Amino acid sequence: MSDAAQPTAAEVRAAAEAVKTALDRHLAAVESRSGEDDPAVYDAFNQLAAAAEAYDELLYDRYDEVTPFEIPGSEDALPPYTGPEEPSALSVLIRRDYAVAEPQRLLAHAQRIETADGEIPEASGTVHGALGLLFGEFEPDEIASRHKEFGLEEGDSTLWVTASDEPADPGEWLEAPFDQVDAQQVVCRFDVSAVFDDDNDDELEDADPAPDLDEDLDLEPLDADR
């Protein structure tokens, strides 16, 4: 970056003040949160993330220094919300992935479903047929809570809530239900993935081991001049 294009010291200072303001707003939102998924906390988090990122960039451009801040998932974050302030309709988009870990358990459940319905076991003879019977018999939320019982293993899952001005017309999106999602109308999203567990495990492995409480600790007084 050329000297002419570098931010001024005043701009860096203003960005730092914006981070302080965003920190205060985030703390206030957390202190007054109305529930686990309070949108005010979510919005305050996003504002703090944006302010910290802007300050980090200006600090680097001006002084070739960086901050210790790391915003989780900032690279994959949703764009700023531009949907209606008072939405009159919403859509909930859910994706849950499973692995068929125990096919025989799945087939056995499907056979019991067919038998209970008085039908000759037929569709339950194949994995794809058994899955059709399973999801036809149980609600997706019940399958999610009982997946091990059905021989399934959970993979990643995500839930998006999008806002709109009015409900869609009946049948309007049934042929392509996920093709017209506007990321800027997503009110909130919730992701579950084993990759998050892996990240936590890595952090635990990198952390310094706790001291052995049975060992004598050599504690030196702090240097007053330090």
N, C-alpha and C positions, 0 to 999 in steps of 0.2 A: 504494500500500500504506500502510495506517495505521501510526502509530508503534507501536501495541500489537502489530501483526502482524509487525513487523520482527524479523529474527534478531538475537540478541545478539552482542556482540563475541566472546564465548567460543565461540559456535557457528561463527562465521566462522573463528576460530583453529583449532578442531577440524577443520573441513573442510580447512584448509590442511595440517594435520598428516596428514590422510588422503591427500592428494595426494602428500606426501613418502613416505609408506609405500608407496603404490601405485607410485610411481616406482622405489623400491628393489626391489619385487617384480618389476616389469617388467624391470628391468636384470638381475636374478638369473635370470629365466626365459630371457632372450635369451642370457646368458653360458653357460647350461647346456642350450641347446636341443638336441634330439635329431635334428632334421631341419628341412627347409624349412617343413613344415606342422605343427610341434610344437603340439599343442593347449594346452600350458601357456603358450606365448607368446601364443596367441590369447586365452586366458582373462585373462592378465595385462594385455593390451592393453585388453580390455573393462572390466576393473576400473579401470584408469587413466583411461579415457575417462569412466566414470561418476563417479569421484572429482573429476576436473577440471571436469566439467559442474556438479556439485553445488556445488563451491567458487565457480565463476563466478557462479552464480545468487545464492548467499548474499552474495558480495562486492558484487554490484550492488544487491541489496535493502538491504543495510546502509549501504554507502558510495557508491552510485551510481558504481561503478568496474567495469571489466571486465578480463579477462586477455587476453594475446595468444594463448592456446591456441585452436586450431581442430582438431576431431576430424574426419577425413575420413569422410563418409557417416553422420554421427551421426544425422541426421534420418531416414535410412532403415535404421538399424541394427535387427537382429533383437532381439526381446524376450529377457530372461534365459532361459537354458536351464532347463527344469523336467522334462526327461525322465529316464529311469532312469539311476542312477549306473553300473550295470554292464549295459548293453544286451545282449540276446542276439540281436538282429536289427537290421538297418539297411536303409534304402532310399536309393538314389541317384537323384536327379531331375535330369535334364539337359535344357536347352533351348539349341539353337543356331539362330540365324537366318542365312539366306543370301538374297542377291539373285541372280536368274538373269541374270548379266551378259552371257553369250554363249550364247544359245539354240541356235545352230547347232552349237557345240562340244558342248553337252549332247546334242543329237539325234544327232550323229555317234557319240558313245560308246554311246548306247542302241542304235543300229542295229548296232554291232559286237557288243554283248552278245547281241542276238537272233540274229544270223547265226552266232555261235559256238555258240549252243545249238541250231542247226539249224532255227530257226523262221523263218517268213516275216515280214520286218519289218512290223509293224502298230502295236503299242503305241508304238513309238519315233517315230511320226509326229506326236505331239503332245507339248507340254512336260510336261503332267501325267503322260502315259504314260511318257515318258522318265525322269522323276523316280522313278516307281514301279519301273522296271527298274533304275535306278542304285542305289537303296537296297535293292532285293532282292538285288542282286549283291554289294555291298560293305558291310562293317561301317561304322557311323557314324563311328568313329574314323579309319578309312582315308579316308573321304570328307572329313573335316575336314582331314586332312593333305594331300590331293590336290585340294582344292576348285577351285583355279585350273585344273587340268588338265581338270576337268569343266565348266568354264564358269560356275562359281559364285563369288560374292564374299561373304566373311564379314561378318556383322553382329554384333550383341550375342550373348553367350552367358553362361550361368550354370549352376553345378553346386551342388546342395544335398545334403547328407548328413543324413538324419534317423535318429534312434534309436528303438527300440521294445522292449517287453518280450518279444515273441514274433513270429515271422514271420506274415504274413498268410496266410489260407487260400487255396489255389489258386483262381484266377479271381475272387477277392473284389473287386478294384479295377480289373479290366481295362476295364470300360466307362467309367470316369471316373478315370483314373490320377492326375490332379493336383488333384482336388477336395477331398481330405481331408487336406491338408498342415497339420500343427500347427506353426506357426512356433516355438513354445517347445520343440519337440523337434528342432530343427535343430542338429546338432553343429557344423557349419561350412558355409560357402558361399564360392564363388569366382566372381567376376564379371569378364567381359572386355567392354569397350565402347570405341568410338572416342571417347566423351565424356571418358574419362580422358586420352586423348592430347590432346584439345582443351584440357583444363584445364592440362596440362603446357606446351602451347604458349603459353597465355596467361601462365603464370608466367614463361616465358622472355622473352616480349615485354615484360612489366612490369619485368623485372630491369634494373638499370643495366648499360649496355654495359661490357665489359671495357676497361681502358685500353689505348691503343695503345702497345706497348712501344717503338716507334721515337720516341715523343715524349719530350721532357724533362719529367719529373714534378717539380713544385714541392712538395717535402715540407717541412712545417714541424714543428719539435719540439713535442711535447705540452706543454701548459701544466701545470706541476706542481700548480697550485692547482685544476685542473679536476676 
